[in-house]
Amino acid sequence: MSIVLTGSIAYDYLMTFPGRFRDHILVERLERLSLSFLVDSMVRQRGGIAANIAYTLALLGERPQIMATVGQDFQEYGAFLESVGVDISAIRTIPDLFTASFFVNTDQTNAQIASFYSGAMERARELSFADLPSLPSLAMISANDPAAMQAYIDECRQLKIPYAYDPSQQTVRLEAAPLIDGIRSCHALFVNDYEYDLIRDKTKLDTGDILQNSAFIAITKGEQGADIHTPDGTISVEAIEPEVMVDPTGVGDAFRGGFLSGYLAQLPLERCAQMGSLAAAYCLENVGPQGHSFDLASFTARFRQHFDDAGDLDQLA
């Protein structure tokens, strides 16, 4: 199976605050909130949802293709993605803009305050699956320029491309109608538990409604693991405790990369979720959404310390 990932490609500016945000928020003054946090450190990392997912897929031996727009500052980033095995041929550079940027400040409890600059991502609506040399077996529609997300949904329907819908950070911005439209024909829905509650509140859809047209719903729940809802029931997979907790940025994307690697190999959904759980643990143990590194052999060996794969991982590329 082949996959095309759509969504953001960005630089992540990661900062750490040596305290707790909640200690400085006056509930009685929320209408005039004005805060500035002096941070201990800042690093720039490669990020963006599509690129993060692609990175973990590539570590697991896949060659995912990304369809996205980037800015004039992407050359070094693009060379890196190519070096790990990501197909960047469908990425378009917009010369007069900068690549999207994500600014996130993390406190000592791993609470985060973030801002996102769209930059070249705003031009993603100009791209089309029809321009690719061949259509993929599966598309991933992740958080992106909202107009691009809608265009990709419409195009996947027209071209009969199964797509996984991953609204993630755009769940807050999207109204009920586009969320319902994206969900009603998706092959699968990927969300975290907070996003899932928000979607259900906005759309009034319940799990049964979504599963009328979808093969599964993958819901990540942090340290509580993940639930995979299917028409036949729910599969619950535990989280793997990281050896050291370093940085939560991009953990959900790593889960998706691990899950999709198993899914492209047509492994059982439980195995896919377990692969996602391990990929998430690797990500947590490093700084940034692409700071982790492993090969398929070391991933498989560590996987078998936690789960019985019945030899399934031997089928991976």
C-alpha positions as CSV (number, residue, x, y, z in Angstrom):
1,M,0.0,0.0,0.0
2,S,1.2,3.5,-0.8
3,I,0.4,6.7,1.2
4,V,0.4,10.4,0.6
5,L,0.5,12.6,3.7
6,T,-1.0,16.1,3.6
7,G,-0.7,18.6,6.4
8,S,1.7,21.1,7.8
9,I,5.4,21.2,7.3
10,A,6.9,23.7,9.8
11,Y,9.8,24.7,12.0
12,D,9.1,24.2,15.7
13,Y,10.5,26.7,18.1
14,L,10.6,24.9,21.4
15,M,10.9,26.8,24.7
16,T,10.9,25.7,28.3
17,F,9.5,27.6,31.3
18,P,11.0,26.7,34.7
19,G,7.6,26.9,36.5
20,R,3.9,26.1,36.1
21,F,1.7,28.3,33.9
22,R,-1.3,27.7,36.1
23,D,0.5,29.5,39.0
24,H,0.4,32.7,37.1
25,I,-3.1,32.7,35.7
26,L,-5.6,34.7,37.7
27,V,-9.0,33.2,37.0
28,E,-10.8,36.4,38.1
29,R,-8.8,38.4,35.5
30,L,-9.1,36.2,32.4
31,E,-10.9,38.9,30.5
32,R,-7.7,41.0,30.6
33,L,-5.2,38.2,30.4
34,S,-1.7,39.6,29.8
35,L,1.3,37.3,30.5
36,S,4.9,37.0,29.5
37,F,7.1,34.0,30.4
38,L,10.9,34.2,30.6
39,V,12.1,30.9,29.3
40,D,15.2,28.9,30.1
41,S,16.0,27.7,26.6
42,M,14.9,27.7,23.0
43,V,15.7,25.3,20.1
44,R,14.5,25.2,16.5
45,Q,13.4,21.8,15.4
46,R,12.0,20.4,12.2
47,G,8.3,19.8,12.6
48,G,4.8,20.0,11.0
49,I,2.3,17.2,11.2
50,A,2.8,15.7,7.7
51,A,6.6,15.7,8.0
52,N,6.5,14.3,11.6
53,I,4.3,11.4,10.5
54,A,6.4,10.8,7.4
55,Y,9.6,10.8,9.5
56,T,8.5,8.0,11.8
57,L,7.1,6.0,8.8
58,A,10.5,6.3,7.1
59,L,12.3,5.1,10.2
60,L,10.1,2.0,10.0
61,G,11.1,1.3,6.4
62,E,8.3,3.0,4.5
63,R,8.7,5.6,1.7
64,P,5.8,8.0,2.4
65,Q,5.1,10.8,0.1
66,I,4.3,14.3,1.4
67,M,2.1,16.8,-0.6
68,A,2.5,20.2,1.0
69,T,3.7,23.8,0.4
70,V,6.9,25.2,2.0
71,G,8.8,28.4,1.9
72,Q,12.2,29.7,0.7
73,D,13.9,28.4,3.9
74,F,13.1,24.7,3.3
75,Q,16.1,23.5,1.3
76,E,18.0,22.1,4.3
77,Y,14.9,20.6,5.8
78,G,14.0,19.0,2.4
79,A,17.5,17.4,2.1
80,F,17.1,15.9,5.6
81,L,13.7,14.4,4.8
82,E,15.1,12.9,1.6
83,S,18.1,11.5,3.5
84,V,15.8,9.4,5.8
85,G,13.7,8.1,3.0
86,V,10.8,10.5,2.6
87,D,9.5,11.2,-0.9
88,I,9.4,15.1,-1.2
89,S,8.7,15.2,-4.9
90,A,5.1,16.5,-4.3
91,I,6.3,19.3,-2.0
92,R,6.0,22.8,-3.7
93,T,8.3,25.7,-2.6
94,I,6.7,29.2,-2.5
95,P,9.7,31.5,-3.1
96,D,8.3,34.7,-1.5
97,L,7.1,33.1,1.8
98,F,8.7,31.4,4.8
99,T,7.8,27.9,5.9
100,A,5.1,27.7,8.5
101,S,6.4,28.0,12.1
102,F,5.1,26.6,15.4
103,F,6.1,28.4,18.7
104,V,5.5,26.4,21.8
105,N,6.4,27.0,25.5
106,T,6.4,24.0,27.8
107,D,6.2,24.3,31.6
108,Q,7.4,21.8,34.3
109,T,4.1,19.9,34.2
110,N,4.3,19.5,30.4
111,A,1.5,22.0,29.9
112,Q,2.0,23.9,26.7
113,I,1.1,27.3,25.3
114,A,1.5,27.6,21.5
115,S,1.1,29.8,18.5
116,F,1.2,28.9,14.8
117,Y,2.3,31.0,11.8
118,S,0.9,29.6,8.5
119,G,3.3,31.1,6.0
120,A,3.6,29.0,2.8
121,M,1.0,26.6,4.2
122,E,-1.7,29.0,3.1
123,R,-0.9,28.0,-0.5
124,A,-1.5,24.3,0.1
125,R,-5.0,24.7,-1.4
126,E,-3.3,25.0,-4.8
127,L,-2.1,21.4,-4.8
128,S,-4.0,18.4,-6.2
129,F,-3.9,14.6,-5.9
130,A,-4.7,14.6,-9.7
131,D,-1.2,16.1,-10.4
132,L,0.6,13.1,-8.8
133,P,2.1,10.5,-11.1
134,S,-0.2,7.9,-9.5
135,L,-2.9,7.9,-6.9
136,P,-2.1,6.5,-3.5
137,S,-3.8,3.6,-1.7
138,L,-4.4,5.9,1.2
139,A,-4.3,9.6,1.9
140,M,-3.8,11.3,5.2
141,I,-5.6,14.7,5.6
142,S,-4.0,16.3,8.6
143,A,-4.2,19.8,10.0
144,N,-3.4,22.3,7.3
145,D,-4.8,25.4,5.7
146,P,-8.6,24.9,6.2
147,A,-9.4,25.5,2.5
148,A,-6.8,22.9,1.5
149,M,-8.2,20.4,3.9
150,Q,-11.7,20.8,2.4
151,A,-10.3,20.7,-1.1
152,Y,-8.5,17.4,-0.4
153,I,-11.6,15.9,1.1
154,D,-13.6,16.8,-2.0
155,E,-10.9,15.5,-4.3
156,C,-10.5,12.2,-2.4
157,R,-14.2,11.6,-2.9
158,Q,-14.1,12.4,-6.6
159,L,-11.0,10.3,-7.2
160,K,-12.2,7.5,-4.8
161,I,-9.0,7.7,-2.7
162,P,-9.6,6.3,0.9
163,Y,-8.5,9.0,3.4
164,A,-7.8,9.1,7.1
165,Y,-9.0,12.4,8.6
166,D,-6.8,13.9,11.3
167,P,-8.1,17.5,12.0
168,S,-5.9,17.8,15.2
169,Q,-5.0,21.4,15.9
170,Q,-7.6,22.7,13.4
171,T,-10.4,21.0,15.4
172,V,-10.6,24.2,17.5
173,R,-11.0,26.5,14.4
174,L,-13.2,24.3,12.2
175,E,-17.0,24.7,12.5
176,A,-19.4,21.8,12.8
177,A,-20.2,21.6,9.1
178,P,-16.7,21.1,7.7
179,L,-15.9,18.7,10.5
180,I,-19.0,16.6,9.7
181,D,-18.2,16.7,6.0
182,G,-14.6,15.5,6.7
183,I,-15.8,12.7,9.0
184,R,-18.8,11.4,7.0
185,S,-16.7,9.9,4.2
186,C,-13.4,9.2,5.9
187,H,-11.9,5.8,6.0
188,A,-10.6,6.4,9.5
189,L,-10.6,9.2,12.1
190,F,-7.5,10.0,14.1
191,V,-7.8,12.3,17.2
192,N,-6.7,12.6,20.8
193,D,-9.3,12.3,23.6
194,Y,-9.8,16.0,24.1
195,E,-10.2,16.6,20.3
196,Y,-12.7,13.7,20.2
197,D,-14.8,15.3,23.0
198,L,-14.7,18.6,21.2
199,I,-15.7,17.1,17.9
200,R,-18.7,15.3,19.5
201,D,-19.7,18.5,21.2
202,K,-19.5,20.6,18.0
203,T,-21.0,18.0,15.6
204,K,-23.4,16.1,17.9
205,L,-22.1,12.9,16.3
206,D,-21.5,9.9,18.6
207,T,-19.2,7.0,18.0
208,G,-21.9,4.9,16.4
209,D,-22.7,7.7,13.9
210,I,-19.0,8.0,12.9
211,L,-18.6,4.3,12.5
212,Q,-21.5,4.0,10.1
213,N,-19.1,5.1,7.3
214,S,-15.6,4.6,8.9
215,A,-13.5,1.5,9.4
216,F,-12.2,2.8,12.8
217,I,-11.6,5.7,15.1
218,A,-8.1,5.9,16.7
219,I,-8.2,7.9,19.9
220,T,-4.9,8.6,21.8
221,K,-5.2,9.2,25.5
222,G,-1.7,10.2,26.7
223,E,-0.4,8.0,29.5
224,Q,-3.7,6.0,29.4
225,G,-2.8,4.6,26.0
226,A,-5.2,4.5,23.0
227,D,-8.6,3.2,22.1
228,I,-9.4,2.0,18.6
229,H,-13.2,1.9,18.0
230,T,-14.5,-0.3,15.3
231,P,-17.9,-1.5,14.3
232,D,-17.1,-4.8,16.0
233,G,-16.0,-3.2,19.3
234,T,-13.2,-1.3,21.0
235,I,-9.5,-2.3,21.2
236,S,-7.6,-0.7,24.1
237,V,-3.8,-0.6,24.0
238,E,-1.7,0.6,26.9
239,A,0.9,3.3,26.7
240,I,4.5,2.3,26.9
241,E,6.2,4.2,29.7
242,P,9.2,6.0,28.3
243,E,12.6,5.4,29.8
244,V,12.9,9.1,30.4
245,M,10.3,11.9,29.9
246,V,11.9,14.6,27.8
247,D,9.5,16.4,25.5
248,P,5.8,15.7,24.5
249,T,5.9,17.7,21.3
250,G,4.9,15.5,18.3
251,V,4.0,12.4,20.3
252,G,0.6,12.1,18.6
253,D,2.3,12.3,15.2
254,A,4.8,9.6,16.2
255,F,1.8,7.4,17.2
256,R,0.2,8.0,13.8
257,G,3.5,7.1,12.0
258,G,3.9,3.9,14.0
259,F,0.2,3.0,13.5
260,L,0.2,3.7,9.8
261,S,3.3,1.6,9.2
262,G,1.5,-1.4,10.6
263,Y,-1.7,-0.5,8.7
264,L,0.1,-0.2,5.4
265,A,1.5,-3.7,6.0
266,Q,-2.1,-4.8,6.7
267,L,-1.4,-5.9,10.2
268,P,-4.3,-6.2,12.7
269,L,-5.5,-2.9,14.2
270,E,-4.4,-3.9,17.7
271,R,-0.8,-4.4,16.4
272,C,-1.0,-1.1,14.6
273,A,-1.9,0.7,17.8
274,Q,0.8,-1.1,19.7
275,M,3.3,0.1,17.1
276,G,1.9,3.6,17.6
277,S,2.4,3.3,21.3
278,L,6.0,2.4,21.0
279,A,6.8,5.1,18.4
280,A,5.2,7.6,20.8
281,A,7.5,6.4,23.7
282,Y,10.5,6.9,21.5
283,C,9.4,10.4,20.7
284,L,8.8,11.3,24.4
285,E,12.3,10.3,25.1
286,N,13.8,13.0,22.9
287,V,13.6,16.7,22.2
288,G,11.3,17.6,19.3
289,P,8.9,15.7,17.0
290,Q,11.8,14.3,14.9
291,G,14.4,13.9,17.6
292,H,13.9,10.1,18.0
293,S,15.8,7.6,15.9
294,F,15.7,3.8,15.5
295,D,15.9,1.1,12.9
296,L,13.4,-1.6,12.3
297,A,15.4,-4.2,14.1
298,S,15.8,-2.2,17.3
299,F,12.1,-1.2,17.1
300,T,11.0,-4.8,16.8
301,A,13.2,-6.0,19.6
302,R,11.9,-3.3,22.0
303,F,8.3,-4.0,20.8
304,R,8.6,-7.6,21.8
305,Q,9.6,-6.6,25.3
306,H,6.1,-5.2,25.8
307,F,3.8,-7.0,23.3
308,D,3.5,-10.4,21.7
309,D,3.4,-9.7,18.0
310,A,3.0,-13.4,16.9
311,G,5.7,-12.6,14.3
312,D,3.6,-9.9,12.6
313,L,6.4,-7.3,12.6
314,D,8.5,-9.6,10.4
315,Q,6.2,-8.5,7.6
316,L,7.4,-4.9,7.7
317,A,9.6,-3.5,5.0
